[in-house]
């Protein structure tokens, strides 16, 4: 199985064997339940669907209730699919034991939303223009954004003000510092996207 769903708990730091203070993120990974097996014959590709965090049946739609009943599991709040062609059965429980200390993982999540921001905060612009000769409030302005005669348009992808954050971000090759199976916790080196309590995807 290549990965599991988890919840970001927060950040801390641990001391390595050589005495260095290593910043790390604590993730509650699993336990996840297998809710569906997809096969090449039936679905066109092989994958395993897993669910994370139980929810009440009264908060589950009828189609979802049928889906979970078919797998023989209680309704789950979050679902994710991993491409995998291996031996798993619906109802099987997967835990953080899937990962090992010293290994590397990719973590995908939704980054913190910062709302509508200008170019200095969003893209790191230095600010343009003079600071004298009647200069008013143009210090944080983006400046010119394109030619006026030819091609007489603003190119796509131009760095401008706009919505910052609140997008799917994947951080690759984070080292697993520690695995705590008794508490379903995984400690990875460095930071991961999202706020405390947000749902993340952890893949080998």
KOLVEX-50343 format. One record per residue (C-alpha): x, y, z; residue in three letters. Coordinates in nm, 2 decimals, always signed. Layout:
BEGIN
(atom (X, Y, Z), "ALA");
...
***
This chain:
BEGIN
(atom (+0.00, +0.00, +0.00), "UNK");
(atom (+0.16, +0.33, -0.11), "UNK");
(atom (+0.00, +0.57, +0.14), "UNK");
(atom (-0.27, +0.67, +0.39), "UNK");
(atom (-0.48, +0.96, +0.50), "UNK");
(atom (-0.39, +1.16, +0.81), "UNK");
(atom (-0.45, +1.47, +1.02), "UNK");
(atom (-0.19, +1.74, +1.09), "UNK");
(atom (-0.15, +1.78, +1.46), "UNK");
(atom (+0.11, +2.05, +1.48), "UNK");
(atom (+0.49, +2.11, +1.49), "UNK");
(atom (+0.76, +2.03, +1.74), "UNK");
(atom (+1.13, +1.95, +1.75), "UNK");
(atom (+1.34, +1.65, +1.85), "UNK");
(atom (+1.70, +1.60, +1.91), "UNK");
(atom (+1.89, +1.37, +1.67), "UNK");
(atom (+2.16, +1.11, +1.77), "UNK");
(atom (+2.43, +1.37, +1.71), "UNK");
(atom (+2.26, +1.64, +1.93), "UNK");
(atom (+2.10, +1.85, +1.66), "UNK");
(atom (+1.76, +2.00, +1.72), "UNK");
(atom (+1.54, +1.88, +1.42), "UNK");
(atom (+1.21, +2.07, +1.35), "UNK");
(atom (+0.94, +1.82, +1.26), "UNK");
(atom (+0.56, +1.79, +1.20), "UNK");
(atom (+0.34, +1.55, +1.39), "UNK");
(atom (+0.07, +1.38, +1.18), "UNK");
(atom (-0.20, +1.14, +1.30), "UNK");
(atom (-0.20, +0.88, +1.03), "UNK");
(atom (-0.49, +0.63, +1.02), "UNK");
(atom (-0.62, +0.40, +1.12), "UNK");
(atom (-0.77, +0.39, +0.77), "UNK");
(atom (-1.03, +0.14, +0.65), "UNK");
(atom (-1.04, -0.01, +0.30), "UNK");
(atom (-1.38, +0.09, +0.15), "UNK");
(atom (-1.34, -0.03, -0.21), "UNK");
(atom (-1.11, -0.23, -0.44), "UNK");
(atom (-1.09, -0.12, -0.80), "UNK");
(atom (-0.96, -0.36, -1.06), "UNK");
(atom (-0.84, -0.34, -1.42), "UNK");
(atom (-1.12, -0.57, -1.54), "UNK");
(atom (-1.41, -0.37, -1.39), "UNK");
(atom (-1.28, -0.01, -1.36), "UNK");
(atom (-0.99, +0.01, -1.61), "UNK");
(atom (-0.72, +0.06, -1.34), "UNK");
(atom (-0.61, -0.10, -1.02), "UNK");
(atom (-0.66, +0.11, -0.70), "UNK");
(atom (-0.75, +0.09, -0.33), "UNK");
(atom (-1.00, +0.34, -0.18), "UNK");
(atom (-0.95, +0.41, +0.20), "UNK");
(atom (-1.16, +0.60, +0.45), "UNK");
(atom (-1.05, +0.80, +0.75), "UNK");
(atom (-1.24, +0.92, +1.06), "UNK");
(atom (-1.58, +0.77, +1.13), "UNK");
(atom (-1.90, +0.97, +1.11), "UNK");
(atom (-2.26, +0.92, +1.21), "UNK");
(atom (-2.50, +0.75, +0.97), "UNK");
(atom (-2.75, +1.05, +1.01), "UNK");
(atom (-2.48, +1.27, +0.85), "UNK");
(atom (-2.43, +1.03, +0.56), "UNK");
(atom (-2.62, +1.05, +0.23), "UNK");
(atom (-2.82, +0.75, +0.11), "UNK");
(atom (-2.57, +0.67, -0.18), "UNK");
(atom (-2.28, +0.69, +0.06), "UNK");
(atom (-2.46, +0.46, +0.31), "UNK");
(atom (-2.50, +0.21, +0.03), "UNK");
(atom (-2.13, +0.24, -0.06), "UNK");
(atom (-2.01, +0.18, +0.29), "UNK");
(atom (-2.27, -0.10, +0.35), "UNK");
(atom (-2.14, -0.28, +0.05), "UNK");
(atom (-1.79, -0.27, +0.20), "UNK");
(atom (-1.92, -0.37, +0.54), "UNK");
(atom (-1.77, -0.07, +0.72), "UNK");
(atom (-1.91, +0.22, +0.92), "UNK");
(atom (-1.95, +0.56, +0.73), "UNK");
(atom (-1.62, +0.75, +0.70), "UNK");
(atom (-1.57, +1.12, +0.68), "UNK");
(atom (-1.28, +1.14, +0.44), "UNK");
(atom (-1.20, +0.91, +0.14), "UNK");
(atom (-0.89, +0.89, -0.08), "UNK");
(atom (-0.78, +0.66, -0.36), "UNK");
(atom (-0.43, +0.52, -0.41), "UNK");
(atom (-0.32, +0.34, -0.73), "UNK");
(atom (-0.21, +0.00, -0.60), "UNK");
(atom (-0.23, -0.36, -0.74), "UNK");
(atom (-0.20, -0.57, -0.43), "UNK");
(atom (-0.38, -0.80, -0.19), "UNK");
(atom (-0.63, -0.60, +0.02), "UNK");
(atom (-0.99, -0.67, +0.12), "UNK");
(atom (-1.28, -0.43, +0.19), "UNK");
(atom (-1.31, -0.37, +0.57), "UNK");
(atom (-0.94, -0.42, +0.63), "UNK");
(atom (-0.77, -0.17, +0.87), "UNK");
(atom (-0.44, -0.01, +0.77), "UNK");
(atom (-0.23, +0.17, +1.04), "UNK");
(atom (+0.08, +0.39, +1.06), "UNK");
(atom (+0.29, +0.07, +1.07), "UNK");
(atom (+0.30, +0.10, +0.69), "UNK");
(atom (+0.58, +0.36, +0.73), "UNK");
(atom (+0.92, +0.30, +0.88), "UNK");
(atom (+1.17, +0.53, +1.05), "UNK");
(atom (+1.44, +0.67, +0.82), "UNK");
(atom (+1.21, +0.64, +0.51), "UNK");
(atom (+1.09, +0.92, +0.30), "UNK");
(atom (+0.73, +1.03, +0.23), "UNK");
(atom (+0.54, +1.29, +0.01), "UNK");
(atom (+0.27, +1.49, +0.19), "UNK");
(atom (-0.01, +1.66, +0.00), "UNK");
(atom (-0.26, +1.90, +0.16), "UNK");
(atom (-0.45, +2.23, +0.12), "UNK");
(atom (-0.23, +2.53, +0.21), "UNK");
(atom (-0.35, +2.80, +0.44), "UNK");
(atom (-0.56, +3.07, +0.27), "UNK");
(atom (-0.44, +3.43, +0.30), "UNK");
(atom (-0.72, +3.60, +0.10), "UNK");
(atom (-0.66, +3.86, -0.16), "UNK");
(atom (-0.30, +3.98, -0.14), "UNK");
(atom (-0.08, +4.23, -0.34), "UNK");
(atom (+0.23, +4.15, -0.54), "UNK");
(atom (+0.48, +4.23, -0.26), "UNK");
(atom (+0.34, +3.97, -0.02), "UNK");
(atom (+0.21, +3.72, -0.28), "UNK");
(atom (+0.52, +3.71, -0.51), "UNK");
(atom (+0.79, +3.89, -0.32), "UNK");
(atom (+0.82, +4.20, -0.54), "UNK");
(atom (+1.06, +4.46, -0.41), "UNK");
(atom (+0.84, +4.77, -0.49), "UNK");
(atom (+0.92, +5.01, -0.78), "UNK");
(atom (+0.94, +5.38, -0.84), "UNK");
(atom (+1.11, +5.67, -0.66), "UNK");
(atom (+1.05, +5.76, -0.30), "UNK");
(atom (+1.04, +6.14, -0.37), "UNK");
(atom (+0.92, +6.39, -0.64), "UNK");
(atom (+0.56, +6.37, -0.53), "UNK");
(atom (+0.56, +5.99, -0.50), "UNK");
(atom (+0.24, +5.91, -0.32), "UNK");
(atom (+0.14, +5.54, -0.25), "UNK");
(atom (+0.31, +5.35, -0.54), "UNK");
(atom (+0.57, +5.18, -0.33), "UNK");
(atom (+0.40, +4.84, -0.33), "UNK");
(atom (+0.25, +4.87, -0.69), "UNK");
(atom (+0.35, +4.60, -0.95), "UNK");
(atom (+0.46, +4.85, -1.22), "UNK");
(atom (+0.41, +4.78, -1.59), "UNK");
(atom (+0.23, +4.45, -1.68), "UNK");
(atom (+0.28, +4.45, -2.06), "UNK");
(atom (+0.33, +4.64, -2.38), "UNK");
(atom (+0.06, +4.88, -2.51), "UNK");
(atom (+0.12, +4.87, -2.88), "UNK");
(atom (+0.23, +4.51, -2.95), "UNK");
(atom (+0.11, +4.25, -2.85), "UNK");
(atom (-0.15, +4.48, -2.69), "UNK");
(atom (-0.24, +4.22, -2.42), "UNK");
(atom (-0.14, +4.09, -2.09), "UNK");
(atom (+0.02, +3.74, -2.11), "UNK");
(atom (-0.13, +3.45, -1.91), "UNK");
(atom (+0.06, +3.38, -1.59), "UNK");
(atom (+0.16, +3.74, -1.53), "UNK");
(atom (+0.24, +3.77, -1.16), "UNK");
(atom (-0.03, +4.01, -1.02), "UNK");
(atom (-0.24, +4.06, -0.70), "UNK");
(atom (-0.50, +3.79, -0.63), "UNK");
(atom (-0.60, +3.50, -0.41), "UNK");
(atom (-0.31, +3.37, -0.21), "UNK");
(atom (-0.30, +3.02, -0.06), "UNK");
(atom (-0.59, +2.77, -0.02), "UNK");
(atom (-0.46, +2.55, -0.30), "UNK");
(atom (-0.34, +2.19, -0.31), "UNK");
(atom (+0.03, +2.16, -0.23), "UNK");
(atom (+0.26, +1.86, -0.23), "UNK");
(atom (+0.59, +1.85, -0.03), "UNK");
(atom (+0.82, +1.57, -0.15), "UNK");
(atom (+1.09, +1.37, +0.02), "UNK");
(atom (+1.03, +1.44, +0.38), "UNK");
(atom (+1.22, +1.21, +0.61), "UNK");
(atom (+1.03, +1.01, +0.87), "UNK");
(atom (+1.19, +1.09, +1.21), "UNK");
(atom (+0.98, +0.87, +1.43), "UNK");
(atom (+0.68, +0.63, +1.41), "UNK");
(atom (+0.46, +0.60, +1.72), "UNK");
(atom (+0.22, +0.31, +1.64), "UNK");
(atom (+0.05, +0.31, +1.99), "UNK");
(atom (-0.08, +0.66, +1.92), "UNK");
(atom (-0.10, +0.64, +1.54), "UNK");
(atom (+0.15, +0.92, +1.51), "UNK");
(atom (+0.41, +0.99, +1.24), "UNK");
(atom (+0.68, +1.26, +1.28), "UNK");
(atom (+0.83, +1.39, +0.96), "UNK");
(atom (+1.12, +1.64, +0.92), "UNK");
(atom (+1.02, +1.99, +0.82), "UNK");
(atom (+0.68, +2.15, +0.75), "UNK");
(atom (+0.38, +2.03, +0.56), "UNK");
(atom (+0.10, +2.24, +0.40), "UNK");
(atom (-0.22, +2.32, +0.59), "UNK");
(atom (-0.33, +2.44, +0.93), "UNK");
(atom (-0.36, +2.23, +1.25), "UNK");
(atom (-0.64, +1.98, +1.21), "UNK");
(atom (-0.63, +1.97, +0.83), "UNK");
(atom (-0.65, +1.64, +0.64), "UNK");
(atom (-0.34, +1.54, +0.45), "UNK");
(atom (-0.23, +1.26, +0.21), "UNK");
(atom (+0.08, +1.07, +0.31), "UNK");
(atom (+0.25, +0.86, +0.05), "UNK");
(atom (+0.57, +0.66, +0.04), "UNK");
***
